Amino acid sequence: MRTNRTVRLLKEKIKPLSSLKKIIAALRKRGKSIVFTNGCFDLLHYGHVKYLEEARAGGDILVVAVNSDASVRKIKGRKRPIVNEGDRLKTVAALESVDYVVLFEEKTPIRVIKTIKPDILVKGADWNRNDIVGGNYISSLGGRAVTIKLVKNRSTTNLIRKIAKVF
């Protein structure tokens, strides 16, 4: 059974890129700063939640681009994702810190970044700032790329290993 909250999440938070572009333009006219991050978010865990909360604290609106199933396979291999893209979109959208979620098919989110032109581009501290996809582009527009310290020992890979070991 779908609740009103579920329907709102689907209609208000999960957007195709064409709609998101218009929404972001309107928010920017109202003086809102846009923060962007992306990821697979395959098995959502506390590290993801903390990361997204910290990303959101960097601006007014947090947009999260989620890799499609095909995109995850390109990056992580044929056994991934474990959770399908529809469920991953809804799970990320359910987080209070997240304002909008968009699916992307490519290996990197550069098309999304160039479309919405966020003010702040966020990745985990395991990324070198010079290697962040879209970082140079955002800097050229006056924005910035930042990294956030990750929660120690919290990763999807570690979670999968633990589950495999226990079961």
KEVEXLO-569200 format. One line per 8 residues: number of its first residue (from 0); their letters; for each residue x, y, z of N, C-alpha, C, O, CB. Coordinates in steps of 0.02 Angstrom, whole numbers, plus 50000, padded with zeros to 5 digits. Each point is the difference from the previous one (the first is absolute). Glycine has a CB too. Layout:
BEGIN
NUM	a	X:Y:Z:X:Y:Z:X:Y:Z:X:Y:Z:X:Y:Z  ...
//
This chain:
BEGIN
0	mrtnrtvr	50042:49941:50000:49958:50059:50000:50044:50062:50000:50046:50006:50041:49862:49932:50020  50080:50107:49895:50038:50063:49997:49969:50050:50048:49940:50010:50002:50092:49968:49878  50011:50054:50158:49977:50053:50044:50006:50066:49964:50031:50004:49946:50004:49931:50156  49935:50117:49926:50007:50066:49970:50072:50021:49996:50021:50032:49952:49867:49999:50092  50152:49951:50007:50071:50017:50001:50036:49967:49941:50041:50031:49967:49956:49981:50158  49988:49925:49862:50032:49964:49944:49983:50033:49934:50044:50010:49958:49951:49884:50108  49943:50124:49925:49979:50033:49939:50036:50067:49992:50022:50017:49945:49865:49927:50062  50119:50093:50048:50036:50064:49998:50073:49990:49981:50027:50039:49960:49895:50007:50127
8	llkekikp	50110:49903:49942:50070:49986:49983:50008:49987:49925:50047:50025:49969:49972:49929:50147  49937:50007:49858:50004:49982:49929:49988:50061:49956:50035:50009:49950:49928:49875:50077  49988:50157:49990:49983:50057:49958:50045:50061:50011:50016:50035:49953:49867:49924:50049  50137:50053:50060:50035:50062:50016:50076:49993:50002:50035:50049:49987:49866:49983:50076  50124:49910:49953:50072:49993:50008:50035:49966:49941:50054:50021:49979:49926:49975:50142  49990:49952:49852:50032:49963:49946:49979:50031:49934:49941:50000:49982:50060:49893:50086  50048:50134:49896:49986:50038:49939:50043:49978:49942:50058:49980:50009:49909:50117:50062  50005:49906:49868:50042:49992:49941:50043:50063:49993:49982:50053:50025:49932:49871:49917
16	lsslkkii	50142:50070:50024:50046:50056:49994:49968:50061:49969:50015:50057:50020:50078:49861:49971  49864:50073:49959:49969:50058:49967:49958:50040:50049:50001:50062:49998:49997:49874:49895  49965:50031:50151:49960:50036:50050:50045:50031:50053:49988:50056:50022:49917:49865:49958  50145:50042:50041:50046:50025:50052:50035:50063:49977:50012:50046:50041:50004:49837:50000  50002:50121:49896:50033:50060:49973:49956:50062:50012:50026:50052:50021:50033:49878:49892  49877:50065:50074:49954:50056:50009:49991:50017:50074:49997:50059:50019:49944:49908:49875  50054:49982:50147:49991:50010:50072:50061:50037:50029:49993:50047:50038:49935:49849:49969  50131:50081:49974:50062:50030:50025:50006:50072:49977:50020:50044:50039:50036:49844:49961
24	aalrkrgk	49926:50126:49939:50002:50069:49975:49955:50045:50042:50019:50056:50017:50005:49902:49866  49916:50018:50133:49953:50040:50041:50027:50010:50071:49994:50054:50028:49911:49902:49903  50124:49992:50097:50029:50005:50067:50058:50049:50001:50008:50039:50047:49957:49843:49977  50075:50116:49925:50058:50045:49995:49977:50073:49996:50031:50045:50029:50037:49864:49914  49877:50104:50021:49972:50068:49996:49978:50024:50068:49999:50061:50013:49965:49917:49869  50018:49976:50162:49979:50017:50068:50060:50005:50047:49991:50008:50060:49899:49936:49919  50170:50051:49993:50061:50008:50040:50024:49937:50036:50043:50004:50044:49922:50111:49970  50008:49828:49968:50020:49938:50032:50066:49974:49972:50012:50004:49940:49867:49969:50079
32	sivftngc	50163:50000:50026:50063:49969:49977:49987:49925:49992:49966:49968:50040:50105:50120:50020  49958:49886:49886:49987:49930:49981:50062:49958:50014:50055:50016:49977:49863:50022:49935  50073:49909:50126:50053:49951:50014:49984:49937:49961:49942:49980:49996:50080:50069:50121  50029:49920:49856:49991:49940:49959:50048:49946:50022:50058:50013:50016:49903:50057:49887  50015:49869:50099:50043:49942:50007:49968:49943:49962:49944:50004:49975:50098:50034:50138  49996:49908:49882:49975:49942:49963:50028:49937:50030:50048:50001:50039:49942:50067:49856  49980:49876:50086:50026:49936:50022:49953:49944:49981:49945:50010:49974:50113:50046:50119  49965:49883:49921:49960:49940:49986:49947:49989:50055:49944:49982:49985:50154:49967:49955
40	fdllhygh	49921:50063:50122:49956:49991:50057:49965:49932:49998:49939:49995:50007:50043:50129:49997  50060:49824:49986:49974:49932:49990:49968:49972:50063:49941:49983:50000:50146:50000:49913  49951:50011:50140:49972:49980:50065:50009:50059:50046:50055:50012:50026:49972:49864:49956  49920:50161:50027:50005:50061:50040:50019:49984:50072:49971:49955:50030:49943:50100:49896  50135:49981:50101:50024:49989:50068:50013:50067:50033:49994:50052:49969:50056:49836:49998  49970:50110:50097:50010:50061:50038:50052:50046:49967:49992:50061:50003:49978:49876:50100  50081:50036:49867:50050:50042:49966:49968:50043:49946:50017:50058:49993:50069:49856:50031  49867:50057:49938:49964:50038:49949:49958:50055:50032:50001:50058:49978:49997:49840:49948
48	vkyleear	49966:50085:50126:49955:50047:50033:50039:50060:50027:49981:50057:49988:49941:49849:50042  50133:50081:50004:50042:50053:50029:50030:50043:49945:50000:50061:50005:50026:49865:50094  49998:50042:49848:50029:50035:49943:49949:50048:49969:50016:50058:49986:50060:49844:49992  49863:50074:50010:49949:50042:49969:49977:50057:50047:49986:50055:49976:49977:49845:49958  50035:50087:50130:49983:50053:50048:50053:50055:49998:49984:50059:50000:49957:49858:50073  50123:50063:49925:50054:50050:49997:50000:50037:49934:50013:50060:49998:50054:49869:50079  49919:50036:49869:49996:50033:49934:49944:50053:50001:50010:50056:49977:50032:49839:49966  49901:50087:50083:49942:50046:50004:50016:50062:50041:49975:50054:49985:49949:49848:50003
56	aggdilvv	50116:50090:50064:50018:50056:50043:50041:50052:49963:50008:50056:50024:49989:49867:50074  50029:50060:49843:50041:50046:49962:49962:50050:49958:50029:50045:49969:50054:49867:50029  49851:50082:49999:49961:50045:49958:49926:49995:50017:49981:49971:50051:50104:50019:49858  49874:50037:50047:49927:50002:50011:49963:49939:49973:49952:49976:50031:50056:50146:49965  50015:49852:49948:49966:49946:49965:50050:49945:49983:50053:50015:49972:49862:50066:49980  50070:49857:50066:50044:49944:49983:49968:49958:49945:49945:49974:50007:50101:50024:50110  49990:49996:49827:49981:49958:49944:50047:49939:50000:50061:50008:50002:49895:50092:49930  50014:49841:50066:50039:49938:49998:49986:49964:49935:49942:49984:49984:50056:50007:50142
64	avnsdasv	50055:49997:49835:49994:49960:49939:50018:49928:50017:50053:49987:50029:49975:50113:49897  49927:49854:50057:50009:49929:50015:50015:49963:49935:49965:50008:49950:49957:50000:50151  50131:49951:49901:50018:49960:49941:49944:49950:49984:49973:49969:50045:50149:50045:49983  49862:49980:49908:49953:49949:49978:50030:49930:50012:50060:49995:50014:49890:50084:49899  50010:49869:50080:50026:49932:50007:50056:49987:49951:50052:49971:50018:49836:49992:50022  50102:50058:49897:50052:49989:49949:50064:50038:50017:50055:49974:49990:49855:50010:49923  50083:50076:50112:50057:50041:50019:50038:49967:50058:50062:49999:50000:49878:50105:49962  50024:49870:50087:50032:49966:50056:50041:49940:49975:50056:49989:50022:49851:50048:50056
72	rkikgrkr	50064:49924:49876:50036:49942:49973:50064:50021:49966:50051:49965:50005:49840:49975:49980  50108:50117:49979:50060:50025:49967:50055:50015:50050:50059:49990:49986:49870:50057:49923  50052:49978:50150:50048:50021:50050:50019:49944:50048:50059:49990:50015:49894:50124:49977  49998:49849:50032:50010:49951:50054:50005:49928:49976:50021:49956:50038:49918:50122:50035  50041:49908:49865:50002:49931:49975:49931:49970:49994:49950:50029:50022:50161:49958:50030  49887:49955:49916:49937:49969:49981:49956:49976:50058:49940:49990:49991:50117:49976:49907  49972:50026:50161:49961:49976:50058:49964:50057:50037:49961:49987:50046:50120:49920:49966  49930:50152:49967:49969:50058:50033:49956:50036:49949:50013:49994:49940:50085:50019:50140
80	pivnegdr	49852:50024:49940:49983:50014:50069:49961:49942:50032:49974:49956:49966:50024:50165:50006  49999:49881:50093:49960:49951:50038:49928:50025:50003:49953:49961:49994:50148:50004:50075  49891:50099:49940:49933:50031:50004:49986:50036:49934:50043:50036:49974:49966:49978:50153  49932:49976:49845:49985:50029:49934:49993:50076:50004:49989:50029:50053:49953:49865:49915  50066:50138:49974:50001:50073:49997:49937:50033:50027:50004:50053:50032:50069:49936:49869  49869:49982:50087:49938:50029:50025:49999:50003:50076:49981:50051:50029:49960:49907:49869  50080:49988:50133:50002:49999:50073:50054:50046:50027:49991:50033:50051:49967:49850:49947  50099:50120:49968:50054:50045:50022:49978:50073:49995:50015:50040:50044:50070:49875:49919
88	lktvaale	49881:50103:49983:49974:50069:49994:49953:50017:50057:50006:50053:50031:50005:49938:49844  49942:49964:50139:49951:50013:50052:50032:50002:50069:49980:50041:50042:49934:49902:49888  50135:50015:50082:50033:50000:50065:50039:50064:50012:49996:50029:50054:50013:49847:49939  50028:50147:49956:50037:50063:50006:49950:50058:50008:50011:50045:50040:50085:49908:49891  49850:50046:50031:49950:50053:50004:49967:50003:50068:49977:50053:50022:50003:49934:49856  50017:49956:50156:49967:49998:50066:50041:50036:50054:49973:50014:50054:49975:49878:49913  50115:50122:50020:50042:50034:50050:49982:50074:50004:49992:50033:49949:50100:49885:50029  49901:50106:50082:49981:50070:50011:50050:50049:49971:49982:50054:49978:49960:49909:50125
96	svdyvvlf	50122:50019:49897:50052:50045:49976:49999:50010:49924:50030:50047:49975:50038:49916:50121  49898:49993:49869:50000:50001:49926:49938:50037:49975:49944:49984:50018:50120:49907:49979  49949:50158:49959:49944:50038:49971:49976:49972:49933:49940:49996:49988:50104:50104:50069  50004:49879:49901:49982:49973:49934:50047:49943:49982:50058:49999:50019:49898:50113:49944  50015:49839:50000:50038:49942:49977:49988:49993:49926:49944:50007:49975:50048:49935:50138  50063:50044:49852:49996:49989:49927:50041:49939:49983:50053:49988:50028:49931:50136:49950  49991:49836:49975:50035:49940:49977:50044:50019:49941:49980:50041:49958:49925:49884:50081  50155:50046:49957:50041:50010:49941:50027:49934:49975:50016:49955:50039:50014:50160:50000
104	eektpirv	49975:49879:49895:50019:49938:49967:50074:49993:49986:50026:49944:49993:49863:50057:49957  50146:50055:50046:50070:49999:49980:50045:49976:50057:49977:49992:50057:50000:50101:49863  50086:49896:50065:50049:49978:50050:50015:50057:50049:50014:49988:50059:50036:49931:49858  49948:50143:50059:50011:50058:50043:49940:50047:49995:49961:49996:49952:50166:49995:50032  49865:50053:50065:49943:50046:50000:50013:50066:49964:49965:50049:50013:50001:49899:50093  50083:50056:49850:50020:50064:49971:49942:50033:49962:49994:50061:50002:50122:49896:49988  49842:50005:49977:49943:50029:49964:49952:50033:50049:49973:50054:49986:50039:49858:49924  49976:50056:50147:49956:50029:50050:50031:50063:50029:49966:50051:50007:49989:49834:50021
112	iktikpdi	50109:50112:49987:50036:50058:50028:49996:50059:49952:49985:50056:50021:50092:49867:50041  49936:50065:49874:49999:50054:49951:49929:50027:49989:49991:50057:49979:50109:49893:49966  49850:50009:50067:49931:50022:49991:49976:50043:50058:49970:50052:49990:50008:49845:49945  50036:50082:50127:49973:50038:50057:50050:50051:50028:49980:50044:50037:49950:49858:49989  50133:50092:49957:50052:50048:50021:49996:50017:50075:49986:50057:50019:50011:49991:49865  50016:49901:50159:49996:50014:50072:50053:50049:50023:50052:50009:49967:49902:49876:50049  50033:50147:50040:50048:50046:50029:50055:49962:50036:50058:50022:50001:49852:50064:50012  50072:49858:50016:50047:49959:50038:49994:49928:49977:49945:49972:49998:50050:50107:50102
120	lvkgadwn	50061:49891:49884:50004:49931:49979:50034:49962:50056:50056:50018:50019:49948:50011:49856  49964:49919:50152:50026:49964:50058:50016:49928:49984:49961:49966:49966:49973:50110:50108  50123:49901:49950:50019:49929:49997:50031:49982:50066:50017:50043:50040:50000:49960:49833  49992:49932:50139:50032:49977:50061:50074:50015:49998:50030:50010:49947:49885:49900:50063  50115:50092:50049:50071:50017:50007:50046:49947:49970:50060:50009:49997:49911:50054:50106  50000:49881:49875:50041:49950:49965:50016:50023:49928:50040:49968:49966:49908:49941:50105  50022:50145:49908:50013:50030:49934:50051:50057:50008:49996:50039:50047:49888:49930:49912  50163:50035:49995:50044:50057:49996:49959:50056:49967:49967:49988:49949:50140:49940:50043
128	rndivggn	49895:50132:50036:49959:50055:49972:50013:50011:49926:49954:50019:49964:50046:50034:50148  50061:49936:49866:50016:50011:49929:49971:49946:49955:49996:50009:49939:50109:50046:50097  49873:49889:49993:49972:49945:49961:49924:49997:50001:49970:49956:49969:50134:49982:50055  49865:50108:50012:49927:49999:50005:49969:50018:49932:50013:50054:49973:49993:49977:50150  49954:49924:49850:49968:50011:49936:49958:50064:50004:49956:50006:50043:50041:49869:49933  50016:50171:49979:49963:50063:49997:50029:50054:50044:49976:50057:49998:49925:49877:49977  50148:50051:50066:50029:50048:50046:50029:50061:49965:49988:50057:50020:50036:49849:50055  50015:50082:49872:50029:50056:49963:49946:50042:49966:50004:50061:49997:50101:49871:49984
136	yisslggr	49844:50034:49993:49945:50035:49967:49964:50046:50049:49987:50058:49984:50000:49845:49936  49996:50071:50138:49965:50040:50051:50044:50058:50023:49975:50055:50011:49961:49843:50026  50128:50089:49971:50046:50054:50021:50002:50056:49947:50004:50059:50017:50065:49857:50046  49927:50065:49874:50001:50050:49946:49938:50044:50000:50000:50055:49973:50069:49866:49959  49878:50054:50100:49937:50039:50006:49997:50039:50065:49951:50035:50013:49992:49879:49917  50109:50081:50111:50001:50035:50064:49979:49958:50059:49997:50024:50056:49980:50078:49881  50007:49835:50050:49982:49955:50055:50061:49966:50028:50057:50019:49985:49832:49962:49962  50100:49967:50093:50057:49965:50029:49984:49926:50010:49943:49979:50009:50093:50126:50047
144	avtiklvk	50017:49856:49942:49996:49929:50015:50030:49989:50069:50054:50026:50015:49954:49941:49862  49956:49997:50165:50023:49987:50068:49995:49926:50015:49963:49962:49968:50000:50153:50068  50076:49864:50014:49997:49930:50022:49976:49998:50073:50011:50047:50038:50081:49920:49882  49876:49979:50097:49975:49989:50067:50032:49937:50027:50004:49948:49967:49886:50109:50006  50133:49947:50088:50030:49943:50034:49949:49944:50006:49943:50012:50019:50136:50064:50045  49941:49865:49918:49955:49942:50003:50000:49970:50070:50048:50006:50038:49972:49971:49841  49925:49991:50138:49995:49965:50064:50043:49937:49995:49993:49960:49954:49889:50084:50069  50163:49949:50024:50048:49945:50000:49965:49932:50001:49952:49990:50037:50131:50084:50021
152	nrsttnli	49942:49880:49901:49977:49931:49997:49926:49993:49979:49968:49951:50017:50115:50023:50071  49892:50074:49875:49932:49996:49975:50003:50004:49924:50013:50053:49971:49939:50000:50134  50036:49891:49862:49998:49999:49927:49955:49943:49978:49991:49951:50036:50125:50099:49956  49857:49956:49949:49958:49947:49972:50041:49936:49991:49976:49946:50015:49951:50140:49928  50134:49922:50032:50044:49941:49989:50011:49963:50066:49996:49939:50002:50060:50120:49902  49959:49978:50150:50010:49967:50065:49936:49967:50024:50002:49945:50029:50085:50139:49999  49857:49947:49960:49935:49972:50020:49986:49935:49962:49978:49951:50029:49980:50165:49997  50056:49884:49909:49990:49940:49959:50046:49944:50025:49978:49942:50007:49990:50128:49893
160	rkiakvf	50095:49946:50114:50047:49950:50026:49976:49970:50066:50003:49940:50010:50091:50120:49934  49881:49982:50100:49976:49977:50065:49939:49954:49991:49997:49947:50031:50045:50158:50023  49912:49914:49904:49941:49959:49987:50020:49932:49971:49975:49948:50021:49956:50156:49960  50115:49898:49970:50023:49937:49968:50035:49954:50051:49991:49939:49998:50022:50123:49893  50025:49967:50153:50036:49962:50051:49952:49968:50050:50007:49942:50018:50092:50135:49969  49852:49962:50035:49953:49976:50051:49950:49949:49971:49981:49953:50034:50031:50157:50025  49967:49901:49879:49950:49955:49971:50028:49955:49947:49964:49960:49971:49951:50125:50053
//
